[in-house]
Amino acid sequence: MRTLKLVVSYDGTRYHGFQRQKEYVTIQNILEEVLSKFCGEPVKIAGSGRTDAGVHALGQTISLTTTGSIPCANLVRASRRMLPPDIVILSAEEVEAGFHARLSAQWKRYLYRVLESPYNSPFEIHYAWQLQEHLDEVAMNRAAAFLLGQHDFSAFRSSGSVDSSPLKTIYEAQWERRGGELLFHIAGDGFLYHMVRNIVWSLLQIGLGKRPVEALAEELAGGRCRFLNSPAPAQGLYLDAVYYKPYRK
């Protein structure tokens, strides 16, 4: 029995999230169908985490076990012909038995894209949160600094999430401006349901001048069981990378 580790990139626009579902087409549905053909047997994959409908991945990790003998390099090459163009297997390797894409992960990095423009671009409608207002990234970065370290992130958990510990450690949380584009980079040892999108929503209220910088610290300490506002739009969020060794910047 072989254990394989694959890194996958995808555009989540057409899919109802990553996780397998009977009623909808998902990334996992597509990957399992194609990989089963390569391996010559039914396979079930595990993802490093679930991404919601409309959320993208630059580097989602998946794992699977198989008795199939297809070489990893051949699997990557063949996948280019078999997968739809919005799902790409970037790499594949055989790893030690017991490796699990989610359970073995030690930290993850996410990216969120915000565009400032007097008008919306039709070419970015599925790939960023577009705003006509100007954002104060200095204030947003001051607020984001409160996220660093270990905290109870119950304040940023949306209702409907699975039961998991709200204690998470954030290693990085910073906004980067590139002209009219703002990129939010956040890395941590785990994330709750809608946690990144809820954090982005709160930070943008500060960037728009609607709330003071200290409001995020108060919200973090409040420990609400569910987020009271709408999360930032899904299309701006990207799972950037998943790591299997201790955090290192």
Stockholm file with secondary structure:
# STOCKHOLM 1.0

chainA/1-249         MRTLKLVVSYDGTRYHGFQRQKEYVTIQNILEEVLSKFCGEPVKIAGSGRTDAGVHALGQTISLTTTGSIPCANLVRASRRMLPPDIVILSAEEVEAGFHARLSAQWKRYLYRVLESPYNSPFEIHYAWQLQEHLDEVAMNRAAAFLLGQHDFSAFRSSGSVDSSPLKTIYEAQWERRGGELLFHIAGDGFLYHMVRNIVWSLLQIGLGKRPVEALAEELAGGRCRFLNSPAPAQGLYLDAVYYKPYRK
#=GR chainA/1-249 SS CEEEEEEEEECGGGSSCSSCCSSSCCHHHHHHHHHHHHHTSCCCCEESSCCCTTCEEEEEEEEEEECCCCCHHHHHHHHHHHSCTTEEEEEEEEECTTCCTTTTCCEEEEEEEEEECSSCCTTSTTTSEEESSCCCHHHHHHHHGGGCEEEECGGGCCTTCCSCCCEEEEEEEEEEEETTEEEEEEEESCCCTTHHHHHHHHHHHHHTTSSCTHHHHHHHHHCCSSCCSCCCCGGGEEEEEEESSSCCC
#=GC SS_cons         CEEEEEEEEECGGGSSCSSCCSSSCCHHHHHHHHHHHHHTSCCCCEESSCCCTTCEEEEEEEEEEECCCCCHHHHHHHHHHHSCTTEEEEEEEEECTTCCTTTTCCEEEEEEEEEECSSCCTTSTTTSEEESSCCCHHHHHHHHGGGCEEEECGGGCCTTCCSCCCEEEEEEEEEEEETTEEEEEEEESCCCTTHHHHHHHHHHHHHTTSSCTHHHHHHHHHCCSSCCSCCCCGGGEEEEEEESSSCCC
//
